[in-house]
Amino acid sequence: MFGRRYSFFDMRIYHGAVEWWLDGNELYSFIAPNTTLGFTYPPFAALAMLPMGGMSPVTAGWVNVIASVAALAFVLAVMLVPIADRCGWPRWAVIGAAMPLALALEPSRETLGFGQVNLLLFALIVADLVALRWRATGGGASARSGGRLARWFYSGAWAGAGIGLATAVKLTPGLFILYLIFARQWRTAAVASGTFAGASLAAAVVAPRESWLFFTDVLWQTDRVGAADFTPNQALSGILARLHDSPEAPTLLWLAFAALSCAVGLSRAVSAHREGDELTAFTLVGLASTVISPISWTHHLVFVIPAVVILMDTALRRRAAHRRLGVVSSLTGLRHASAAVAIYLLFVLSPIWWVRHRLPEGSHYDSGLWGVLAENSLALGVILLMALLPWRSGADHFRAEGLGYANRAVTSGR
């Protein structure tokens, strides 16, 4: 919601936990003053955050803002440069116009304001998409003209390392490893799994007690981050908890719908991969991970950014294809363009804040049916995207690993 005062709330918790730990205390026993919140990430994340121990919380927050904005610019470049080149548009003008639009979205606003790491993890995952593209093309002239290290880097042999590091920082990106296995991208899955295991083992060597506590105890304490029915929890669990007007979602019902959502998201991602659209495949997995997570705050929903781009690009592709056939009309691509605009406006306006309710002071039904829809609107939008987002055959121009995919024309959008 525009106008909210964030003051790097989450960053202050991370900063306090790191300083508490550096002072010789137990990392996971830290509780931020005037809250019930502590450190909930794996020990590897705490090790990565150690440099902030020498900064003030505000300085650490602004460093994170700068790094996150740079990460978002990188992600937008990866997504938009191929579209700009295909349409004959200036690359930097397209990225420059997209930056403020992306920053206005709820996940970006919340990530920067709270001092969260979501855009940084987003960039790590998208980096693997770049590596997959380089692997398919041999890295281009940069690989051929460089030294041994440059040839290795541009060969894309490290694809999967970004996902592995993101999973070591925050476990939910682990769904991408499962997707890579289902898509038979064996090498990438092995690199991702190995990177995650290596980072986690390194953290266990440096901080054995914290690693033991996290994986045997802290990981399973879902109540450490808040009740499932809190309005900003826009995961499936939040919908079910609010529909039952309860602080927690019914366990068996949540497990059943989470399993179904996971199956839908992963199966559609594998189909997108087979059709040569790895960006859509990654986006579907990212959306599914937020749907099935026990808690997904609004700043976790960063994969709506590529979803909007994919919808708009599908509209452009349809218009281009119909124009070549000489049958283009003003309605061509309108359905996907309208969906892109609708999703964008939904995540800019964030109707969840218009009717925010909190148990036991009030009921989630106090504002009637429209209030229920508004309070769950972002989660419903993510679920619709996961179920209906189109993929674009041949969009990434590379052979799908292990599935015998042959390059296809880029004119279609399913």
Steps between C-alpha positions, in 0.01 A plus 500: 500500500638838406580726792587221746792572733742208474823624668681178395304296756627157388854625446506619861414146610777351285745763622406444862530122463844526340630733773346273767678202343832684468477581871511126574131430542289229334381626159150353514433616854500863388167683524475852362401761761126567530420204271475122512714465185846351464735371233335232285744444210758217475846554652651560154282810471628623836858452384426694181358782714799526733647806321201706615627458856733794441221726372203672654159348417416800280828473309447127452148574376619749241778267384230238448285751307786578261586133450133406454436773242809385309371141521163607363669687213691181416182290504316749278791506254495120476126500432462810283811516280386206278158664463650841422734349241221309333278808481782735399469715815795667680610265777579755769188702429289187558683408822490860621125519445445163669700576815259746666205284395656195666601695810139615545378142545413381851776233520770751400373772734478264794838339431680835492304652787538207738862432404421157364715279272241388244630700203852373567382138502290575191817614320690186605228279351478705178880480469456127443266580211782706346741210551260262327476737204879522478534123524263459206682752281856423606537841660544690174802713412574579866574136571708447187719808550565468876732294713426169667302657786296714260429198278379305804285790619335567164455128435226501763648193670415659837124505429326399822744673736266798542208278596722308741620817674145639516383175660781514757388851597127424503371147450195573281707532176566128548186442291710604200728201560197270495388665174845445343477131588149464355613686186796260473751780514733267683820703484334820617319316778829343613675837508210656693487213750876496541517875554224487762664207676843658486381834638300330775791273596737798507257675734484184715880498532508866604183492712423136591267576792290747297478259207384217726240721670367639174446172316374305803291764676475855363403389149183339634390793715274666244349723767830689537405730209136563593153349466390369162188720490698829507384704202844533334533120491385444143580131482242224469522455877392862548193456282392186686565651843301813420215301345481298822538819706780328689862593576616183324392311190348148542807279459359218286307738274809715454719198421251373242466831318874568529578165337253575220645848449853362493401241240333762280788747524774245436317320218431829322862605553626177342265556205635854456854362511415243232367780281825694540378775734724474804408845634136393528607169653701681767213743559248220551729330753552831682126560516436144620759536775315798647163324474609188690729667756359500856548878504541729196502867590425742220870581457556137402283528187774635270424250222195702402752732329602249229137382482392849389785510247404159360135599459592821320754322280240239409273780382783648290582162347139436405473839331826440312390154387160624380661797326719264296186312402328826411211441739593727792220696662476738793386208720804281428692441822246701699420211736859455615574872509190559712604220736847658534352840584251347745769305687726804505229725644403235755855489636540878491172577677523204744131478605598277793578811705159656444324246723772374730366298796671346800378227733370506770418872478284439194389239249631460148135512393433843653515668157276248324568305180684781325717539808590131492590525131706814556690356797594192296536676163878475456503130587212435259689692230810286551296178485332611177839582348637163604204323337459713187827677413575432130835383372661614175629217281869542421530826695841418646646358179676204650479125506325376813749281684418132494165534321603515136342841446552640151509878453160636397368822355461781752170621364264298716384554852302221661 
